[in-house]
Each structure stands twice: as C-alpha cells, then as structure tokens.
Amino acid sequence: MTAHGFTPDSYTYSSLIRGLCLEKMLVAAVDVFYMMEENGYRPDVDNFNALVLGLCKSKRTDLSLKVFEDMISKGYMPNEITYTILVEGIIHEDHKELASVVLKELHRKEVISRNTVERLAMQYELEDMAVC
C-alpha cells in the first residue's frame, strides 16, 4: 500500500487488524499493529482495541493481556471498551470467577460504569456481582 504512495490511516489499520484476526492470522495482525509505529504512525486506542478484541475472540486472551500491558507501558489510556473486551475474553475462556473479581476491581477504581458491570454480570450470569 505504502509502496504505491498510499498512507493508511487509523481506520485502515484497525480494519486490516480486524480482518487478519478474523482469518486467524494473529501473527500477521500483531505484525501490522507494531509496523504502524515503525512507519511513524502512533496507534490510538481504537487500534489497540481492534487487536485486543481479535486476540480475545481467537481465545488468546494471554496475548491480548500482553498487548494491554504494552498499551499501558507506552502511556496509552485504555477506555471502557478496552476493559470490557478483556473481561469478556476472560469469561469466554471459562474464568468467570476471575472475571467477577476483575469487574469488581474495575468498578471500585471507577474505570467502568455500574451499568457495564450489571450488563456483563447479567449477560454472562456472573455470581456475586452486587456493586455499591
């Protein structure tokens, strides 16, 4: 793409990352993500979310957590969508108890809203999710 004079934007990168993840081409998706920075483009939270979501949907929450840690270490601020993706990834890997603990902690720190906690608790039948 860049060889033909086209410079991809944030939306293009996110779309490419999502598509590669859908095709289970996770290594390529991660490569494209980190290639953004090598090409002088600073990823935004939507680019991070695209990669984290793709990894979680491929049941690679372990890798998505590494990307999340990288996001934090580079000074990016995750949003409620980022946290929701991670919690849902944990749930889909059958770690409901861990998801409950994480949700409570995120709510306690006011990182996610009460509505999000309640929606996820009801949607995934999480136990003991009363929030103050």
N, C-alpha and C positions, 0 to 999 in steps of 0.2 A: 504494500500500500504506500509506504513512505518512499519506496524506490520510484514510484510514478508521480511523486510530487504531492500526494495527499497526506495531510496530517490528521490522524484520528483525534477525536475529541473524547471527553469523558463518557458520553453516551455510547460512542462506538466501542471504546474499550470495555465498558460494562456489558454491552451486548455480545461482544466476542467472548468474554469470560463466561457469561451465562451459557452461551451456545456450546462452548467447549466442555463445560461441566455437564450439560445435558447429554452430550455424546460420550460421557465418562472419560474424557480426555483431560484428566485432572492435572497431570504434569504440564501439559501444554497451557492450561488455564493459569496455573501458578507462574509459568514462564512468561506469559503475556503480561500478567499483572506486574511482575518485577521488571519486565522490559520497559514498562511505562516510565519508571524512574530513570532507567538507563538512557532513555531517549529524551530526558529533560522534562517529562510531564509529571507533575505532582498528583498522585492519586487522591481522590476525595472520598468521603465516607460512603458514597454510593458504589464506588469501585470496590472498596473493601467489603461492603455488604454483598455485592454480587459474588465475590469469591467465597466469602464465608457461607453464604446460602448454598452455593453449588457444592461445596465440600460437605456441608451438613446433609444435603439431600442425597449425596453419594455415600452416606454413613461414614464419613471421615471427619467426625467432629474433633478427633485428635488433631488433625491438620488445621481445622478451622480455628481451634484454640491457639495454635501457634501463630496463625495469621493475625488473630486478635491481639496476642501479646506483642507482635511486631507493630501493629497499629498503635498500641499504647506507647511502646518504647520510642516510636518516631514522633510522638506528640499529637497524634490524631485523636479527636474526641468521638468515641462511639456514640450512637444515638439509641433511642428506644428500640428502633428496628433491629439494630445490631444485637442488642441483648435478647430480644425476642427470638431472633434466628438461632442464637446459641442455645437458649433454653429449649426451644423446640427440637434442636439437634440432639441435645442430651436426652430428651423424652423419647425420641424416635429410636434411640439406641437402648431403650428399656432401662433407663436410670431415673425413674420417676421420683424416688426419694431424694436423689441429688438435685434434681430439677426443683423440687419443693424448697430445699434448703437455699439454693441459689436465688430463686424467686423472692423468698422472704428477705434475704440479704439485700437484693437489689431494691426492693421496696423500702426497706429500712433506711437505705442510703439515699432514697428519693431519686433513684436512677430511672425507675419505671413507675408508671402510674398504677394506682389501685385498680382502675378498670382493666388494665392489661393483665395484672395478677389474677383478677377474678375471671377474666375471659379464658386465660390459659388453664387455670385450675378447673373450670367447668368443662372446657373443650377436651382436656386430657384426663379428667377425673382424678385430679391430684388430691391426695388426702391432707387434712390438717392445714388448710390454707387460709385460715381466718387472719385477716390483716387488721391492724388497729387504725 
